[in-house]
Amino acid sequence: MANPTATEELYSAPIHALDGTPADLHVYRDKALLIVNVASQCGLTPHYAGLERLHEKYSARGFAVLGFPCNQFGEQEPGTPEEIQTFCSTNYAVSFPLFEKIDVNGEGRHPVYAALTGVPDEKGHTGDITWNFEKFVVSPGAGSITRFSPTTDPEAEPLVAAIEAALPG
């Protein structure tokens, strides 16, 4: 069970869509989510393709991928919001929501990631995000959160099983 305070922070955190318009994460409260810190110039950037396939496969069943661009790892997301959107659309046909570029570690860590970093991954790691494309499967209402390392392929069996277990109803 997730920490109730962290759960509320996850949904209440002020955030903007990639285009700068205000966004409200409460609209995702009843969905299963895959939250990922993304980057356009990373060796793991091809994960966008698998993330999009998951979004397409499960969105009708109450699931969404939420992408949070981050430039904290090797400065691999240096682009403007427009450049990020164009890259994702052109190269990976991304249709899942992308949010403003945020920090996932350090003093400026965004509250969404403050709520997530206490969750251990499959090796027991908690705390700081280790690299681009770290993945969190969140059940509706954040009743449970499962963390996967950046190198876990989005379509790997354990991650897909966690998504299927988290789907509403």
C-alpha distance (Angstrom), angle and dihedral (degrees) to the residues before:
residue distance angle dihedral
M1 . . .
A2 3.77 . .
N3 3.80 122.0 .
P4 3.86 106.4 -92.4
T5 3.81 92.8 -136.9
A6 3.80 91.6 49.5
T7 3.80 89.8 46.5
E8 3.79 91.9 55.2
E9 3.82 90.3 46.2
L10 3.78 89.4 53.5
Y11 3.80 93.3 58.4
S12 3.82 99.6 30.0
A13 3.79 98.2 48.6
P14 3.80 111.7 121.4
I15 3.78 108.5 -114.0
H16 3.78 140.2 159.8
A17 3.77 130.5 -144.1
L18 3.79 115.6 -111.3
D19 3.81 89.4 -95.6
G20 3.82 90.0 59.2
T21 3.79 98.0 -106.8
P22 3.81 116.4 132.9
A23 3.80 114.3 -95.2
D24 3.78 130.9 -163.2
L25 3.80 117.8 -147.3
H26 3.81 89.8 -163.8
V27 3.82 86.9 83.0
Y28 3.82 86.8 69.6
R29 3.82 96.0 49.1
D30 3.83 94.1 103.4
K31 3.81 94.4 45.2
A32 3.76 134.5 83.6
L33 3.80 107.3 -115.6
L34 3.77 139.7 -160.2
I35 3.81 106.0 -156.5
V36 3.81 114.7 -165.1
N37 3.80 135.3 175.0
V38 3.80 103.1 -136.6
A39 3.80 138.0 -164.3
S40 3.80 133.3 -173.5
Q41 3.81 100.2 -146.0
C42 3.81 102.1 45.6
G43 3.79 130.9 111.8
L44 3.80 85.6 -119.4
T45 3.82 94.0 52.8
P46 3.85 90.4 106.5
H47 3.83 85.0 71.4
Y48 3.81 84.5 82.9
A49 3.83 87.8 77.2
G50 3.80 93.5 56.4
L51 3.79 92.3 42.4
E52 3.80 89.9 54.2
R53 3.82 91.9 48.1
L54 3.82 90.0 51.8
H55 3.79 90.8 48.2
E56 3.80 91.2 51.0
K57 3.81 94.0 44.4
Y58 3.81 98.1 48.8
S59 3.82 107.4 23.7
A60 3.80 93.1 94.9
R61 3.82 87.8 56.1
G62 3.82 95.6 57.7
F63 3.81 101.0 -83.6
A64 3.79 134.2 127.1
V65 3.78 137.0 179.2
L66 3.81 111.6 -139.7
G67 3.80 116.1 -161.3
F68 3.80 122.5 -157.4
P69 3.82 113.0 -170.8
C70 3.79 112.9 -141.5
N71 3.81 131.2 -177.1
Q72 3.82 97.5 -167.5
F73 3.81 97.8 101.2
G74 3.79 114.0 70.7
E75 3.82 89.3 -35.4
Q76 3.81 87.3 -83.6
E77 3.81 94.9 153.3
P78 3.82 103.1 51.4
G79 3.81 96.2 141.5
T80 3.76 130.9 113.4
P81 3.79 117.3 -111.1
E82 3.81 89.2 -98.5
E83 3.81 92.2 50.8
I84 3.82 91.5 48.3
Q85 3.82 92.0 49.4
T86 3.81 92.6 47.2
F87 3.82 92.0 47.6
C88 3.80 93.4 49.4
S89 3.81 94.4 44.5
T90 3.78 96.1 44.1
N91 3.79 99.9 41.9
Y92 3.81 103.4 31.1
A93 3.84 106.8 14.6
V94 3.80 88.0 -125.6
S95 3.79 111.5 -166.6
F96 3.80 98.8 165.8
P97 3.81 119.2 100.3
L98 3.79 118.0 -81.7
F99 3.77 119.5 -164.3
E100 3.78 134.8 -158.3
K101 3.79 118.9 -65.6
I102 3.81 108.5 -88.5
D103 3.79 142.0 174.8
V104 3.79 114.4 -108.4
N105 3.82 96.1 -173.9
G106 3.80 138.4 37.8
E107 3.77 132.9 26.4
G108 3.78 92.1 -36.8
R109 3.82 94.0 51.1
H110 3.79 108.5 148.7
P111 3.84 114.7 -116.4
V112 3.83 90.8 -117.1
Y113 3.79 88.7 63.2
A114 3.80 93.0 39.4
A115 3.81 84.9 61.6
L116 3.82 93.0 48.4
T117 3.80 106.0 41.4
G118 3.81 95.4 75.5
V119 3.81 89.5 66.7
P120 3.83 114.3 97.4
D121 3.80 121.1 -130.0
E122 3.81 124.0 -136.2
K123 3.83 89.9 -76.9
G124 3.82 93.9 47.9
H125 3.82 95.9 -102.9
T126 3.80 114.1 152.9
G127 3.77 129.9 170.9
D128 3.76 127.0 38.9
I129 3.77 121.5 37.3
T130 3.80 105.4 -107.9
W131 3.83 101.0 -150.2
N132 3.79 146.0 -28.8
F133 3.81 117.1 -50.1
E134 3.80 98.8 29.8
K135 3.80 104.4 161.7
F136 3.82 133.3 -143.1
V137 3.80 122.4 -171.9
V138 3.81 107.6 -155.6
S139 3.80 122.3 -168.4
P140 3.82 119.6 -141.7
G141 3.78 109.4 -68.3
A142 3.83 88.3 11.3
G143 3.80 90.3 -89.3
S144 3.79 86.7 151.1
I145 3.79 133.7 13.7
T146 3.80 125.2 -166.0
R147 3.80 120.0 -165.3
F148 3.80 125.7 -150.4
S149 3.79 128.6 -170.2
P150 3.81 120.4 -108.8
T151 3.80 93.0 -106.4
T152 3.81 93.4 56.3
D153 3.79 106.2 111.3
P154 3.82 110.5 -121.3
E155 3.80 89.8 -125.0
A156 3.82 96.2 45.8
E157 3.80 112.4 131.8
P158 3.83 96.8 -114.5
L159 3.80 92.3 51.3
V160 3.82 93.7 45.6
A161 3.82 89.6 47.4
A162 3.83 89.6 52.9
I163 3.82 90.4 50.4
E164 3.80 92.5 48.8
A165 3.82 90.8 48.4
A166 3.81 90.1 50.5
L167 3.80 97.2 49.7
P168 3.80 112.8 116.9
G169 3.79 121.0 -106.4
